[in-house]
């Protein structure tokens, strides 16, 4: 077991156990200006380089556009091309105002070929306008837990307004991808689209035929690659966010500012280095949650009565945590510092919290295991009478 059982705890207040956390050797010499390796299931950051620096993110934006369309749209619905959509710059599908397409087909155009006009068509279909869709994107980012992200466009083209620049951080981008592949109710559809090698479709009138090829080269680079999205603009440089599953582990890598022309392959080198680091370093291990407490004296109680503590509710036999061999768990126990009678069984007593690298990984509520009666004159009189009769 990573965490040994804690026997005979008498102190009341805050108690720490197994507090040593050894340093883990980390990847060096990455090309990206900002980089993050994340455990997709828990959201724990396993590695970061300038992870909270806000930068332009180019077409990695489109993962948010895609997941919102999946969650809010009818994929069989018809989408009409607006003048705004038809005027979007390359890379584009090449649509004309008034043409119609099926929403499902546009999502493949969006994610495989990264077409900017398809992104605008999707945004206008879901929210009526690009501006309204951007509000939806920002609301979703906030719900996911992003704290330094601001969306202006659905396609990721460099943009700014009076509130700021279209931008995110490597940490936030990894959070969005983790949500898309592990927590969204449409995660399977998202993975099916982004993992597709190629896709063919027509406009609704069947007068034009299109074929899209996936430009996420990482899908062929490492076993277990699940999903990803590339991006490039003059301000953002080359960007990438991708996911990989290895046995029961899912890793997400997010890269921002990973080179400029002619360094298109830098993002693949960084992604492989970070994914390999995750695979080689982090494994799921069982954390034994059981903790034993000694009973504690109580003020104003009947002599000999003490209060004990138990964990409320049914617990698992163990908690599974993704961690390296050199990491250890910290246990923090919070109990009331002073106890006074009377005490009922099942009263709230405090919490026991398990930390890994200063981040909580699980917690349990502690309650009193027994009742403790208050010392009264009546009890004292009864004891005096009892002893007198025993003489």
C-alpha positions as CSV (number, residue, x, y, z in Angstrom):
1,X,0.0,0.0,0.0
2,X,1.2,3.5,-0.7
3,X,-0.3,4.8,2.5
4,X,0.0,2.7,5.6
5,X,-2.8,2.6,8.1
6,X,-2.5,5.2,10.8
7,X,-2.9,3.6,14.3
8,X,-3.7,5.2,17.6
9,X,-4.2,8.9,16.8
10,X,-4.8,10.8,20.0
11,X,-4.1,14.4,19.1
12,X,-7.0,16.6,18.2
13,X,-6.8,19.4,15.6
14,X,-4.8,19.0,12.4
15,X,-2.6,16.0,11.9
16,X,-0.3,15.4,8.9
17,X,1.1,12.0,7.9
18,X,3.5,10.8,5.2
19,X,4.4,14.4,4.3
20,X,7.5,13.7,2.2
21,X,7.1,14.4,-1.6
22,X,10.2,13.7,-3.5
23,X,11.0,15.5,-6.7
24,X,10.3,13.7,-10.0
25,X,12.6,14.2,-12.9
26,X,10.8,16.1,-15.7
27,X,11.2,16.5,-19.4
28,X,13.6,19.2,-20.5
29,X,14.3,21.3,-23.7
30,X,10.7,21.5,-25.0
31,X,10.1,23.7,-28.0
32,X,6.7,24.9,-26.8
33,X,6.5,28.2,-25.0
34,X,3.7,26.7,-22.9
35,X,3.1,23.0,-22.3
36,X,1.0,20.8,-20.0
37,X,0.7,17.1,-19.5
38,X,-2.6,16.3,-17.7
39,X,-4.3,13.2,-16.3
40,X,-7.6,13.5,-18.2
41,X,-9.6,11.6,-15.6
42,X,-8.7,13.6,-12.5
43,X,-7.5,16.8,-14.2
44,X,-4.3,16.7,-12.2
45,X,-1.4,18.4,-13.9
46,X,1.5,16.0,-14.2
47,X,3.9,18.4,-15.9
48,X,3.8,22.1,-16.9
49,X,5.9,24.7,-18.5
50,X,4.4,28.2,-18.3
51,X,1.1,26.4,-18.0
52,X,-0.9,29.5,-17.0
53,X,0.6,31.9,-19.5
54,X,-2.2,33.3,-21.6
55,X,-1.5,32.9,-25.4
56,X,-3.3,32.7,-28.7
57,X,-4.4,29.2,-29.5
58,X,-5.3,29.2,-33.2
59,X,-7.5,26.3,-34.4
60,X,-7.2,24.3,-31.1
61,X,-10.2,26.6,-30.4
62,X,-12.3,24.2,-32.6
63,X,-12.5,21.5,-29.9
64,X,-14.8,23.8,-28.0
65,X,-16.8,24.6,-31.1
66,X,-17.2,20.9,-31.8
67,X,-18.3,19.8,-28.4
68,X,-20.8,22.6,-28.1
69,X,-22.3,21.6,-31.4
70,X,-22.5,18.0,-30.4
71,X,-24.1,18.9,-27.0
72,X,-26.6,21.5,-28.3
73,X,-27.2,20.8,-32.0
74,X,-29.3,18.4,-34.0
75,X,-26.6,16.7,-36.2
76,X,-29.1,15.9,-38.9
77,X,-30.3,19.5,-39.2
78,X,-29.7,21.7,-42.2
79,X,-27.2,24.6,-42.1
80,X,-27.4,27.5,-44.5
81,X,-24.3,29.4,-45.5
82,X,-24.3,33.1,-44.6
83,X,-22.4,35.8,-46.3
84,X,-20.1,36.0,-43.2
85,X,-19.3,32.3,-43.4
86,X,-18.6,32.5,-47.2
87,X,-16.0,35.2,-46.6
88,X,-13.9,33.4,-44.1
89,X,-10.1,33.1,-44.9
90,X,-8.2,29.9,-45.6
91,X,-8.2,27.2,-44.6
92,X,-11.8,26.8,-45.8
93,X,-14.3,24.4,-47.2
94,X,-15.1,26.9,-50.0
95,X,-18.8,27.4,-49.5
96,X,-21.1,29.9,-51.2
97,X,-23.9,32.0,-49.7
98,X,-27.2,30.2,-49.7
99,X,-25.8,26.7,-50.0
100,X,-26.9,24.2,-47.4
101,X,-25.1,21.4,-45.5
102,X,-25.9,18.9,-42.8
103,X,-24.5,19.8,-39.4
104,X,-22.9,16.4,-38.9
105,X,-20.9,16.8,-42.1
106,X,-19.6,20.2,-41.1
107,X,-18.2,18.8,-37.8
108,X,-15.9,16.6,-39.8
109,X,-14.9,19.5,-42.0
110,X,-14.2,21.5,-38.8
111,X,-12.1,18.9,-37.0
112,X,-10.3,17.0,-39.8
113,X,-9.5,19.8,-42.2
114,X,-9.9,22.7,-39.8
115,X,-12.1,24.7,-42.2
116,X,-12.8,28.3,-40.9
117,X,-16.0,28.8,-42.8
118,X,-17.4,25.6,-41.4
119,X,-16.7,26.9,-37.9
120,X,-18.7,30.0,-38.6
121,X,-21.6,28.1,-40.1
122,X,-21.7,25.9,-37.0
123,X,-21.6,28.8,-34.6
124,X,-24.4,30.6,-36.5
125,X,-26.5,27.4,-36.5
126,X,-26.2,26.8,-32.8
127,X,-26.5,30.4,-31.5
128,X,-27.7,32.6,-34.3
129,X,-24.5,34.6,-34.5
130,X,-20.8,34.3,-33.9
131,X,-21.0,36.8,-31.1
132,X,-23.7,34.8,-29.3
133,X,-21.7,31.6,-29.8
134,X,-18.6,33.2,-28.3
135,X,-20.6,33.9,-25.2
136,X,-21.7,30.3,-25.1
137,X,-18.0,29.2,-25.5
138,X,-16.9,31.4,-22.6
139,X,-19.7,30.2,-20.4
140,X,-18.8,26.6,-21.1
141,X,-15.1,27.3,-20.5
142,X,-16.0,28.7,-17.0
143,X,-18.1,25.6,-16.2
144,X,-15.2,23.3,-17.2
145,X,-13.0,25.2,-14.8
146,X,-11.0,27.4,-17.1
147,X,-9.8,30.6,-15.5
148,X,-7.7,32.3,-18.1
149,X,-9.5,31.7,-21.4
150,X,-11.3,34.2,-23.6
151,X,-13.1,33.1,-26.8
152,X,-14.0,35.6,-29.6
153,X,-14.2,33.4,-32.6
154,X,-15.3,29.8,-33.2
155,X,-12.4,29.1,-35.5
156,X,-9.4,30.4,-33.6
157,X,-8.3,33.2,-36.0
158,X,-6.3,35.9,-34.2
159,X,-8.8,38.4,-32.8
160,X,-9.2,41.0,-30.0
161,X,-11.9,43.3,-28.7
162,X,-12.3,45.7,-25.8
163,X,-12.2,42.7,-23.3
164,X,-9.0,41.2,-24.5
165,X,-7.5,38.8,-27.1
166,X,-8.8,35.4,-28.2
167,X,-6.5,33.3,-26.0
168,X,-6.2,30.5,-23.5
169,X,-3.5,28.8,-21.4
170,X,-2.0,25.3,-21.8
171,X,-3.7,24.3,-18.5
172,X,-7.1,25.5,-19.7
173,X,-6.7,24.0,-23.1
174,X,-5.9,20.6,-21.5
175,X,-9.0,21.0,-19.3
176,X,-11.2,21.5,-22.3
177,X,-9.8,18.5,-24.1
178,X,-10.1,16.4,-20.9
179,X,-13.7,17.4,-20.7
180,X,-14.4,16.5,-24.3
181,X,-13.1,13.0,-24.0
182,X,-14.0,12.0,-20.5
183,X,-16.9,14.0,-19.1
184,X,-19.0,15.3,-21.9
185,X,-22.3,13.4,-22.5
186,X,-21.1,13.5,-26.2
187,X,-17.6,12.2,-25.6
188,X,-18.0,9.1,-27.7
189,X,-19.2,11.2,-30.7
190,X,-16.3,13.6,-30.2
191,X,-13.8,10.8,-30.2
192,X,-15.4,9.2,-33.3
193,X,-15.2,12.4,-35.3
194,X,-11.6,13.4,-34.2
195,X,-10.3,9.9,-34.6
196,X,-11.6,9.5,-38.1
197,X,-8.9,9.3,-40.8
198,X,-11.0,10.6,-43.7
199,X,-14.7,11.5,-44.4
200,X,-16.7,12.2,-47.5
201,X,-19.9,14.2,-47.8
202,X,-22.0,16.4,-50.2
203,X,-24.0,19.6,-49.8
204,X,-27.7,19.1,-49.3
205,X,-28.4,19.5,-53.0
206,X,-25.8,16.8,-53.7
207,X,-24.3,19.1,-56.4
208,X,-20.9,19.2,-54.7
209,X,-18.8,16.4,-53.2
210,X,-16.1,16.9,-50.5
211,X,-13.5,14.7,-48.9
212,X,-11.7,15.6,-45.7
213,X,-8.5,14.1,-44.4
214,X,-7.4,14.2,-40.8
215,X,-4.3,16.4,-40.2
216,X,-3.7,15.1,-36.7
217,X,-0.5,13.2,-37.6
218,X,-0.1,12.1,-34.0
219,X,-2.9,9.5,-34.4
220,X,-0.4,7.4,-36.4
221,X,2.7,8.3,-34.2
222,X,1.9,6.5,-30.9
223,X,-0.1,3.5,-30.0
224,X,-3.2,4.5,-28.1
225,X,-3.5,8.0,-29.6
226,X,-7.2,9.0,-29.3
227,X,-7.9,12.5,-30.4
228,X,-6.3,15.9,-31.1
229,X,-6.4,19.2,-32.9
230,X,-3.6,21.2,-34.6
231,X,-3.6,24.9,-35.0
232,X,-1.5,27.8,-36.5
233,X,-1.7,31.5,-36.9
234,X,0.9,34.2,-37.1
235,X,0.4,35.2,-33.5
236,X,-0.1,31.8,-32.0
237,X,2.5,29.8,-33.8
238,X,2.0,26.1,-34.1
239,X,-0.3,24.7,-31.4
240,X,-1.6,21.3,-30.5
241,X,-3.8,19.5,-28.0
242,X,-4.0,15.7,-28.1
243,X,-5.0,12.7,-26.0
244,X,-3.6,9.2,-25.6
245,X,-4.9,6.1,-23.7
246,X,-2.4,3.6,-22.3
247,X,-4.2,0.7,-20.5
248,X,-6.3,2.4,-17.9
249,X,-4.6,5.8,-18.1
250,X,-5.6,8.8,-20.3
251,X,-3.1,11.5,-20.9
252,X,-3.7,14.9,-22.5
253,X,-0.9,17.2,-23.9
254,X,-1.5,20.9,-24.7
255,X,1.1,23.0,-26.5
256,X,1.1,26.7,-27.3
257,X,3.6,28.6,-29.3
258,X,5.4,25.5,-30.4
259,X,7.6,27.0,-33.1
260,X,6.8,29.1,-36.2
261,X,7.6,28.3,-39.9
262,X,9.6,26.3,-40.8
263,X,9.3,24.3,-37.6
264,X,6.0,22.5,-38.1
265,X,7.2,19.2,-36.6
266,X,8.3,20.7,-33.2
267,X,4.8,20.0,-31.8
268,X,5.1,16.3,-32.6
269,X,8.5,16.0,-30.9
270,X,7.1,17.7,-27.8
271,X,3.9,15.7,-27.7
272,X,5.8,12.4,-28.0
273,X,8.3,13.4,-25.3
274,X,5.5,14.4,-22.8
275,X,3.3,11.4,-23.5
276,X,6.3,9.0,-23.1
277,X,7.1,10.8,-19.8
278,X,3.5,10.2,-18.6
279,X,3.5,6.6,-19.7
280,X,6.8,5.8,-18.1
281,X,6.4,7.7,-14.9
282,X,2.7,7.6,-13.7
283,X,0.8,4.5,-12.7
284,X,-2.4,3.9,-10.8
285,X,-1.8,2.9,-7.2
286,X,-4.2,2.0,-4.4
287,X,-4.4,4.4,-1.4
288,X,-5.8,2.7,1.7
289,X,-8.3,5.1,3.2
290,X,-8.8,3.4,6.6
291,X,-7.7,5.4,9.6
292,X,-8.1,4.3,13.3
293,X,-8.6,6.8,16.1
294,X,-8.3,6.4,19.8
295,X,-11.1,7.8,21.9
296,X,-10.8,11.3,23.3
297,X,-11.8,12.7,26.7
298,X,-14.8,15.0,26.9
299,X,-15.3,18.0,29.3
300,X,-18.3,17.8,31.7
301,X,-18.8,14.2,30.9
302,X,-19.6,11.3,33.2
303,X,-16.3,9.8,34.4
304,X,-14.9,7.2,32.1
305,X,-16.9,8.2,29.0
306,X,-14.9,9.2,26.0
307,X,-15.9,9.9,22.4
308,X,-14.6,8.0,19.4
309,X,-14.7,8.8,15.6
310,X,-15.6,6.9,12.5
311,X,-15.8,7.8,8.8
312,X,-19.4,8.6,7.7
313,X,-20.9,6.4,5.0
314,X,-19.7,3.4,3.1
315,X,-16.2,3.8,1.6
316,X,-14.4,1.9,-1.1
317,X,-11.7,-0.5,-0.1
318,X,-9.2,1.8,-1.6
319,X,-8.8,4.9,-3.7
320,X,-6.9,4.6,-7.0
321,X,-4.6,7.5,-7.7
322,X,-2.3,8.2,-10.7
323,X,1.1,8.9,-9.3
324,X,4.8,8.3,-9.7
325,X,6.9,5.9,-7.6
326,X,8.6,8.8,-5.9
327,X,5.4,10.6,-4.8
328,X,3.7,10.0,-1.5
329,X,0.3,10.9,-0.1
330,X,-0.3,13.5,2.6
331,X,-3.1,12.9,5.1
332,X,-4.7,15.9,6.8
333,X,-7.1,15.2,9.7
334,X,-9.3,18.0,10.9
335,X,-11.2,17.4,14.2
336,X,-12.8,19.7,16.7
337,X,-10.2,20.9,19.2
338,X,-12.5,20.7,22.2
339,X,-15.4,18.4,23.1
340,X,-18.1,19.0,25.7
341,X,-20.9,16.7,26.9
342,X,-23.5,15.9,26.0
343,X,-22.6,14.4,22.6
344,X,-24.9,12.4,20.3
345,X,-23.8,9.5,18.2
346,X,-23.4,10.6,14.5
347,X,-22.5,14.2,15.2
348,X,-20.2,15.9,12.7
349,X,-16.7,15.7,14.0
350,X,-14.5,16.9,11.1
351,X,-12.8,15.6,7.9
352,X,-10.0,13.5,6.7
353,X,-8.4,14.7,3.5
354,X,-5.9,13.0,1.3
355,X,-3.5,15.2,-0.7
356,X,-1.1,14.6,-3.5
357,X,1.3,17.4,-4.3
358,X,-0.8,19.9,-2.3
359,X,-3.9,19.0,-4.3
360,X,-6.8,17.1,-2.6
361,X,-7.5,13.7,-4.2
362,X,-10.3,12.5,-1.8
363,X,-11.9,13.4,1.5
364,X,-14.2,11.7,4.0
365,X,-16.5,13.2,6.7
366,X,-15.8,12.1,10.3
367,X,-18.6,11.6,12.8
368,X,-18.8,10.6,16.4
369,X,-19.0,6.9,17.0
370,X,-20.9,6.9,20.3
371,X,-22.8,9.2,22.7
372,X,-21.4,10.8,25.7
373,X,-23.6,11.9,28.6
374,X,-23.3,15.1,30.6
375,X,-22.2,15.0,34.2
376,X,-25.2,16.1,36.3
377,X,-26.1,16.4,40.0
378,X,-28.7,13.7,39.5
379,X,-26.1,11.3,38.2
380,X,-23.8,12.1,41.2
381,X,-26.6,11.6,43.7
382,X,-27.5,8.2,42.0
383,X,-23.9,7.1,42.3
384,X,-23.7,8.1,46.0
385,X,-26.9,6.2,46.8
386,X,-25.6,3.2,44.8
387,X,-22.3,3.1,46.7
388,X,-24.1,3.5,50.1
389,X,-26.3,0.5,49.4
390,X,-23.3,-1.6,48.4
391,X,-21.7,-1.0,51.8
